[in-house]
């Protein structure tokens, strides 16, 4: 591990929050966790509470490995789906700092469409 730094990838949709701790290149996965690991009810997987608990698990593993400085990459669904991350993303970032990890940078890596596929019909707005 170089300089005890790592990358935390946060995927936050409306229904779930998934966090992956990798090395700086992103090639080696150190730890993963998701909302389904910490809450019993499926509809609560995307909640801020579940995201906080997931962040606690990830930060605990990071400290055990000797990582105290992280870069955060936040991702929403993207593409033709919603571009903004779910409500768990912000709660996860706050929880990471509370658990003793120093955040160097926060990036939004949500994929944006380059006019590839057409949206579903129900998502299109009515013209007035």
N, C-alpha and C positions, 0 to 999 in steps of 0.2 A: 504494500500500500504506500503510495507516494504522499509524503507530507500529511499523513493521516486525514486525507480528504476523500469524500465519496460523493456520489450523485443519488438523490432520492427522486424517483419518478412517481408522481401522483396522478392517477387517472380517476377523475371525479365525474361520474355521470349522475343522472337523477336517481338511479336505482342502486348504485354501489360506489364504494371508494376503494381503489386498489393502490397499494404502495409497494414499490420495489426499490431496494437499496442495492446499488451496483458500485463497482470501482469507477475511476474517473473516465475510463474509455467506454464504459457501459457494456463491456463484453462479459465480465464475470458478475453473476448475481450473488450477493451476499445474503440477503433476506427478502422475503416477500410476505405480505399479509393483506387481508381484505376485510371488508365489513362483515362478511358472513362468518368470520372466525370469532367475532366478539359479541354479536347480538343473535338472539334466537329467532326473532320474528323477521321474515324476509323483507317486509316493507320498511324496516328500519335500517337496512344495510347502507343506505345513502345518507343517513342522518349525520349531523355534526358530532353527535355523541359517539357514534361508531367510528367516525374518522379520527376523533381524539384518541380513542382506545387503540386504533391501528397504529397511529403515530407513536404512542407510548411503547408498543411492542417493537417497532422498527428502531426507535432511539435506544432502547435497552440493548438490542443486538449490536447496534453501532458502537455503543460504549464498551461492550464486551470485546469487540474487535479492535478497540483503540482508536475509533473514529470520533472526532469531536467537531469537525468542520465539514459542512455539506453544501452542495449546490442543489437547489430544488427546481425541478422541471414539472410544471403543472400542465395537464392535458384535459381538455373537455372531449366531448364525443367527436365533434368536427365533421368535415365532409358536408353532406346535405342535412345533417342533424344539427342540434344546437351547438353554437361555437363557444359559448361561455361555460366554464367548468361548473360542476354541481356545488351544492352548499357545503359539502364535506371538505372541499379544498382549503378554504380559509381556516376552518377549525383545525385541520391537520397541521398547517404551517404554524399556527399559534401554539399548538401542543408540542411541536418539535422544539421550539425555543424554550418553552417551559420545562422541558425535560433535559435541558443542558446542552443542546446542540447549537453550534454557531452557524448561522446561515450566511454564506458568502453572496449568493445571488439567487434570484427567483426569475425563471423564464416561463413564458407561455408557449408551449410547443403544440398547440391544437392544430391539426391538419386543416388547411383551408382548401376549398374546391377551386379548380381552375376551369369551371364550366364543363365538368365531365358528364355526370349523369343527371337526369331530370328528377326533380323532387316528386314525392307522392302527391296525388291529386288533392287530398284533403288538407295539405299544408299550404296550398296556393291561395293567396288572398283574392277576394272578389273585387272586381273593378267597379268603380262608382261613376 
